[in-house]
Amino acid sequence: MTVPIEAIEAAMKSALCGSMSAVAVPAGYFVETGFRLPDGDLLSFYVVNERDGTFAIEDDGDTLPMAIAMGFDIRSSAREANLRAILEQEGAAYDDALIIRAEGISRPDLGAAALRFISAMIRMRDLFLIDRENVVRAFSDDIRSAIQTALPQGFMLDDTGGRENLEPDIVIRNARNGLVSGRIYAAGGDLRLMDALVSWQAREPESSPIVAVVDRRAKRVSDARFNRANNIGLPLAAFDGFGNDWLDRVLRIVANSDAAPKSSLLG
């Protein structure tokens, strides 16, 4: 049976607009949409009355600060250019206070401007997510390179790690017999730290040691996740960008595993 186009249109309008609400606030209106963000909150914004009779649309001021706290480097010319391009395409910009804002909007244009602002907010979060994934991937590569350079004689790296979520990024083996001496997770974000924790909790008693190298720069791993993993007992090596204490800890744990070459034991 063919569905009338009017019914399809009505269903879409109901889904898109039915969950949207607006509440009066001193500056204008607080608008909550039906679009759910990765953190579970609904995408929302403010419609502000301007003195000249036009309107402005702005976020709550937390979007960019939160992204920066999670590792988005707005000082990078490439990242800033991508961010500004997205906002400009949707008629918005951010100010010195990191508030995202579209202004000079007339009453008849308010609906269309709101849709463009919603598009900007969604596209920005995609940019932040992709950037975060790239940062995590680069962190994993840096950790692998440092371990490879410092690996004691008798060990070798296995290139089969990190193919699936719960697999380690780096597998260290005894070069003589091929036994796994250590499994290393490069925890450049909360999700990767949780992968390490799940694997550690599911390990067999006689399995090789698991170590999570945790990126502690710019809160890329939250304090709550780090403290939880530490309190439960997951072996952690904190990377803060200064010194090689994390590397010494990883190598010591690996060198003292049952599968390590006996000549490599560090005590």
N, C-alpha and C positions, 0 to 999 in steps of 0.2 A: 504494500500500500504506500502510495506516495504521500509524504508529509507536506502539507502546505508551507510555502516559504514564510508565511506570516507566523505560523506556529514555531518554526525554527528561530525566527527573529525574536519572537516574544520570549522563548526559552533562554536565548543568549542574553537578552537585556535583563531578564530576571536574575540570571546567574552573575552577571557582571555588576549590576546595580543593586540587587536585592540585599546584599550583605554590606553595602556601603552606608555609613552613618555620619552625620555631622552634628557637632555639639557646639553651642555658642560659648566662646571664651572672651576675656576682656579685649584681646587684640583682633578678634574676628571669629574664626571657626576652626575647630579641630576636626579633621576628617579621617575616618578609619575605613580602609578598603577591605576587600575580600582576599587580597593577595597575601599569602603567608610567607614570611621570610625564613631563612634556614634556622634561625634561633627559635622559631615557633611563634614569634610575635607577628601581628598583622601589620602590613605596610600602612603607615599613616603620615599625615602632613598637616600643616596649618595654612589656612587662607587668611591673609592679613589685610585689613582695611588701610589703604594709604590716604594721606591727607589730600591728595589731588583728586580723589574719587576713584582711582584705579585700585587694583588688587595686586598683592604679591602672594606667591606660594613658597613656602619654605619648610625644610625638615626640622626636626627637634634639636638639631645641633650636635647629635651624637654619631651620625653616620660616618663622617670622616675621622673624628678622633678615635672611634672604635677600630676603624680599619687601620689607622696608623699604629694603634696599640698592639694590633695583631700582626704587625710587620710590614704594612704597606708603606713604602718609603716615598712620601710625597716630595722629598727633596730631589729625587731622581728626575732628570729632565724628561726621560722617556715615559715614566709613569705619569708625571704631571701632564704631559702633552696628551696622553691617551684619556686621562680623566677629564681634562678641559674640553677635549673634542667631543666626548659623549655628552657632556652638559650643554655645550654650545649647540649641538645638533638638536637638542630638546628644548632650547630656549632658556637655559638656566646657567648659573655660574656659582662659585663659592667665594665667600669674602674672607677677610683677614681673621675672622672669628671661626672660620671653617663651617659656617652655616651655608647650606645649599639653598639657592634662592632663584626664583623666576619672578620678575617684577614688570610693572607697567602694563598690567593685564586689564582690559576693559571687561565690563560685565558680560557682554555677548560672547566674548572669547574665553570666558573662565572655564567652561567645561572642556574645551579642546586643550587649553593650557594645562589643566589638571591631568588629563590623559598623557600628555607629553612628559609631565613631571613624574608620573608613575613609571613611565617607560625609562626615564633617566635613572630612577632609583633602582629599578630591576637590572638595567644594564651595568650600573656601577658595581652592584654586588657580584655580577658575573666577572667583572674585571678584577675585583678583589680576590675572588675565589681562584681564578686562573693564576693571578700573581702569587698567591699563597702556595699553590701547587708547584709553581716554578721555584719558589724559594725552598720548599721542602726537598725538591729534587736536587737542587744545587747543594743543599746541606748534605744530603746523602753522598753525593759525588765527592765533596770535600773530605768527609769523614773516611770514606773508602781510600782516598788518595793518601791521607795522613797515616792510616793504619798500614797500607801497603809499603810505604817508605820506611816505617819503623819496625816492621815485622821481624822478629828474631829468626835466626837461621833454624831450619827444621820445620817451619810453618809455610803454608801457602794459602792464598785466597781462592775460594770457589766462586765462580761467576754465575752460579745457578740461583743465588738468593734474590729475594725481592720481587719475584714474578707475581706472587699473589699477596693479598693484604696481610695474611698472618705469617707469611714467610719472612725471614730476616733479610735485611739489606745486604749484610756481609756474612759469609760463612768462612770461618778459618779452620783449616784442616792440618793434621799432622802430615807433613810431606812424605814421610816414610811409609805409612800404612793407610793414609787416606781417611782416618777417623776424624770426626768433627771435634775440634777443640773449643770452639766458641761460636755463638750465634749473636750477631750484633744488629741492633735496630737503631737506625738513625732517626731519632724522634724529633723531627723538625716542626711538629705540631701536635695538638692534643690527640687527634685520631691515631697517629702513628704510635704515640706512647701507649694508647689503649690497646693497639694490636700487640705490642710487646708484652703488656700486662696479661692479656688473655693467653698468649702463648706460654708465658712463664707459669701461670696458674694451671695450665693443662699439661705441663711437662711431666715426663716419667722421672722417677727418683734417680735413675742412673743416666739420664740424658746429659748432654753437654751444657755448660753454663750459658745463660742468656744475659746480655747486658744491653741496656738502653742508653745510648748517648743522647742526652737531652739538650736541645738548643734553648739556652736560658737568656738569649738576647731578645730585647724588645717584646718580652712576654709572648713569644711565639708558642710557648707551652705555658698554659696558665698555672698559677701557683696552686690552685685547688687540685688540678690533675697531678702535678708533680708531687705534692705532699701526699696525696692518696697512694700513688705508686710507691713512694718511699716508705710510708707507714705500713703498707702491706708486705714489703720486703723485696720488691723487684730490685735487682742490682742496677744502680744508676751511675752514670758518669756525666757530670754537668759540664757542658761546653759554654763558656761565657766569652770566648774570643780572646782570652788572655791566658797565655801559658799552655802547657801540655799535661796538666794534672789529669784531665779526662783520659788522655791517651795512655799515661802510665797505669791508670786504674784498669783500663781495658786489657792491656797487655799482661798485667799481673794476674788478672782473673783467668785469662786464657792459658797463660804459661803454667798455672797451677791446676789445670783440669786433668782428669785422669787420662785423657787422650793426648796430652802434650808430650813431646820428646823429653825424656828425663833430663837431658843435658840443659834444657831451657828453663828449668824451674828456678823461680826467683826467690823462693822461700816464703 
